[in-house]
Amino acid sequence: MGSNRNRLFLCGDGVGANLPNNSSRMMAGIFGKSFNRTRKAMGWTRAEVAKFTGISTSSLGAIERGEVSPRLDVAVKLCTLLGADIGDMITPRNL
């Protein structure tokens, strides 16, 4: 498991494939909803986030809808832009 352990929930590259499918989707949904809420609270549009991060608006939309989990580096980039703590973004109680 080693280095893959830290990427368990936030990867979209199959590293967490051994998890039950609903757990992976749950984590994607939690991050996506948290990101969406935080982005809107800060007054950012998806286009603005895309401009500053290089992540396409369609990818941002898929993340916000919980259709995909961002890779860890993408999640960190998004959280950094919004000044959000990544731990808070994946904690279910914040929904």
Secondary structure, 3 states (H helix, E strand, C coil): CHHHHHHCCCCCCCCCCCCCHHHHHHHHHHHHHHHHHHHHHCCCCHHHHHHHHCCCHHHHHHHHCCCCCCCHHHHHHHHHHHCCCHHHHCCHHHC
